[in-house]
Amino acid sequence: MNLKQATTILAITLLHLCPTTIFAQAQTPTQTILIDTDIGDDIDDAYALALTLASPDIKILGISSAWGDTALRSRMIDRLLCETGRDDIPSLTGIEKTTHGAANFSQQPWAAAGIPHPHKDAIAFLLDQATQHPGQITLLAIAPLTNIGAAIDRDPAAFRKLKRVVLMGGSVYKGYSDGLGITPPAPPSREYNIAMDPAAAQKLFRSGVPIVMLPLDATQLKFDETKRALLASISTPLTDSLQVLTAEYTRNTHWPTPTMFDVVAAATLIDPAICPTTPLHIDIDATGDTRPTPGTPNANVCLTPNEQAFNQLLLTRLLNQKLTPTHTCTNP
């Protein structure tokens, strides 16, 4: 263990033992958000939702499923909301679309064990909420952008009533790493959330809504064995759920160390200091490549995260939350 790791662990441990005023203050949300997620494939979506659910300064108006088997994704969202006693948050179902190269639903067993519920249309809900709360809602977009493209097509004026979109997507100067954090990242490459539906991504970047972009350059932080051990040091319905979901993800993908792509976006939404941004003009081509080009900036892009601040926020909130269900969350 190096000095940086030891310092991070000590800081997190002290915060766990003596929670900061973040947890002592009245539960008063300072941000209102919607979340669009393809939860169930990679594991980072589950951690991103867990972080927002464990954050008393965030008011979640609704969570929509995106891409692939959106019905099962909504069922997984329902179960996570039930396990944390947050059934008051609506779960919406988005467009069921997939294409070649789409990821597998690695956490299907946990999702399928949840109790099925009816769901309303994600696109109608997004536009309705934006209209009801003009200039107040941040959309956390952590999935291929099909739902968002459809919302822009249906009512671009209503979509423009969003305060901003915080997006995990794209690759500016760095591509995917080896998944283990050993070798340096490759050159820029097509990032999954953009490449699955480039046309929808182009619509978002032309929409006029302010965008905070978290590309591969900033989001390939690893949830390594040390951090997983800290998470395992307590047992709550939320942390227990994350343990099982991580095990299902690892078994199905054979990746032992999760990468926190979407979680960095969620953390930056909560605390912008975690990932300072630079205004850039991002061009998206028909294949999903995202490149900085000359022109008026259309996104505020984070290129280098504060890894220690990210780990501190994520782990202290997960370790200090007391979320519990109010009723049974699985089928008998």
N, C-alpha and C positions, 0 to 999 in steps of 0.2 A: 504494500500500500504506500503510495507516495504522499507527500505533504499536502497537496491540494485535496486529495481524496479524504485524508484524515481531518482536515479543516472543515470540509463540507459535512462530513458525518458528525463531527462535534457540534457544529452549528445547528444541524437538523435535530440532533438529540436534545440539545438544550431547549430548542423551541418546542419540541415535543413534551418535555417535562414542564416547561414554563411557557405556555402559549402566549403569543403576543397579543397586543390590544386588538388585533384584527378579530380575534375570537371572543374577546371580552366585551366588545362594543355591542350595542343594540343591533339586531338583525335588520339593518336598513339597506336595501339594495340601492346601488348608485348607478347601475347600468341595466338596461332592458334589452334582452336578446332573443333571437330565434336561432335554432341550430338545424342545419341540413347535413345529414350524416349517412354514410354507407357502413354503419356499424355491423360487425360480424365477420368481416374478411380479415383485415389486419387488426391488431389488438389496440392500436393507438386511439381509435374512436372511443372505445370503452373507457379508456383512461381520460380522454378529453371530456366526455360526459360526466365521469366521476368527479373531475376537478371542478366543473361548473356547478354540479349539484352540491359539492362540499363548500361552496363559496357563498357566504351570506350576503355579499355585496353584489350578487348577480341575481336578477329576476328573469327567469326563463318563461317566455310566453308560450312556447311550443317547440317540439322536436319532430322534424320530418325525416322520413326514410328516403334514401335516394339510391338509384342504380341497382340493377339485378333484382333479386327477390325482395322487393320492397315490403311485401306483406309479412314475410318472416322477419325482416329487419324491424318493422313496427312492433311485432310481437316481442322481439328482444328489447326494444326500447321500453315497452310496457312493463316487462319484467324488471328491468333495472330501476324504473321509476317506482314500482311496487316495493322492491327490496329496500329502497331508501325512504319509503313513506312519502313519496312525492307524486302520488296518483293525481294530484290536482293539476299537474302539467299535461296539456293535451299532447297526444302522439298522433302524428298525421302520416298518411301513406302517399309517397310520391310515385313518379312514373317508373314503371318496370321496363327498363331498357338495359341491354348488355351488348357487348361486341367482342370480337376476337381479342384475347389477351386480358380479359377481365379476371379478377382474382376469385378464388374459391371462398365459400362461406365457411370459414374455419371453426366458428363458434356455434355451429348449427345445433348441437345437442342441448346446450344451455338455453338457447333461444326457443327451441321447439318445446321445451318443458314448461314454458310460460303459458298462462291462461289467455286464450284468444279473446280479443275485443274488437268491436267495429271501429273503423277509423274514417275520418273525413279527408277530403282532398287536400294535399299539401300546398298546391299552387294557389288555390282559392284562399286558404287560410293565411298564407304569407301576404298576399295582396290585401286581404281584409285587415290584417293587423297593421300593415304599413299605412293604410288609409286611416285607420282609427288613431294611430299614434304617429303622426307625421314628424319626421326629423328626430325621433326618439329611439328607434330600434337599430341595433347592430345585428347583422346577420353573420353568424359564424358558419362559413361554408367549408366543410371538411369531407367532401365527396366529389365525384364527377358532377359537372355543373348542369345536368339535364333539367332538373327542377327549376333552376334559376333561369336558364334560357327560356323555358316554357312560360315562366312568370313574366319575363320581359316581353315575350311575344303577345301574351294575353292582355297585358295592361302596363305598357312602359311608364306611363305617368304615375301610376300607383307604385310601381317598383322604385321610382326615383324619390319616393317619400321616405325611403330608408335613410337612416343617418349615415351608415357606412356598411361595407362588407369586409370582414376579416377572413381572408382566404388562405388555406394551405394549398399551395399549388405552384407549379412552374419550376424552372431551373434556369438561373441567370448566368452564373459563372462556374458553378459546380454541378456535377451530376450525382448519380447514386454512388454511395460507398459500397464496400464489400459486405455490409450488413453486420460486421463484427467490430467495426471501428479500428481496424488494424492498418489497412492501406489508405492512402489519401483518396478523396473522392475523384471520380472520373471527370472528364470535361462535361460541359452542359449536355443534358440528354432530355428526352421527352418524359416529363413527370406524369404519373398515372392520372391524377385528378383532371389535368388539362387534356391529356392525350386521349382519354376515353370519349370525350365530347368536345373537340376543339371549336366547333361552331357555337356551342353554348358559351364557351369561355370568351370568344370574340364578342359576343353580344354583351356579356358582363362588362368587359373593358371599354365598350363603346357606350355604356348605359348612362354615364355621367354621375353615377353614385361613387362617392369616395371609396377607394380600395386600399386596405392594408394587406400586402402580399407577403406571405411567409413561404419562400421557395425551398428547394432542397438545400440551397446554400446554408440555410439557418436552422433546419428542422431535423437533422439527422443525429439527434442526441440519443444516447443509449440508456435504457433502463437496465443497468447491469446487475450482477449478482448481489453486490453490496446494497444497492437500493431495494432490490426485491426482498432481501433479508430484513431490512428496516420495515418494509410494508407488512411482512409476515410477523412482526413483533406484536401486533395487535390483532384482535378478531372482532370485526363488526360485520353486519350484513354486506356493506359495500366492499370492504377489503376482502372478505371471504369470496364474494362474487368475482372480484378482480383476480384472485388467486386461481379460481377454477377456469375463468376465461383465458388467462395467460397459459395455463396448462393445456387447454384445448387448442389454442393457437400454436403452441410449440409442438404439440403432437402432430398436428396436421400440416404444418409448414416446415418443420425441422429447423426452425430458427430459434436458438435458445435465448437470445437477447433481443427483446423488443426495441424498436426504434420509435421515438416519441414524436413523429411528424406532426400529427394533428394536435397533440398536447401542447406543443410549442405555440401553435396558433391560439389555442384557448388561453394559455398563460399570458400571452401578449395582449389579448383582449382584456384580461383582468388587470395586468400591470404592464403598460407600454414600455417601461424601462427595461424589461426583460429582453426586448428585441428592438433597439432603436432603428429607425427607418431612414431611407434615402429616397427622395422623389426621383422616379425614373419614368421614361416612356417605354412601355413594354409592348412589343409587337408579337402577336400570336399567329402562326401560319396554319394552313389547313391540316397539317399533320400533328399539331400540338406543340411544336417548338416555341419556346418563349425567349425572346431576345431583347436586350436593351438597344434602342435605336434613338437617333436624334429626334427631338420633337417635344411638344408640351407634355410634361409628366401626366400619366394617367393612373399611377399607383405609387403608394409609399411602400418601399420594398425593404424588408430586413435582410441583411446579408450576414450579420455576425451576432449570434445571441450571447447573452450573459448566462453561461451554463450554470454557474453556482447559484445565481438568483432564481433560475428556473427550477433547479432541484429543490431549493429551499421552499419555494412557493408550493410546488406539487406535493412534496412529502409532508410538510407541516399541515397542509389542509387535509390531506387524506388521513394522516395520523390523528388529527384532532377532531374530526367530524364524529357525530353521534347519531347518524341517520339510521332509523329503524323502520321496518314495515308495520303496518297497522292490521294486516290480514294476510292470509295465505297467498303466495305468489305463484305457485306451480299447480299443475293438475295432479289429482291424487293418483 
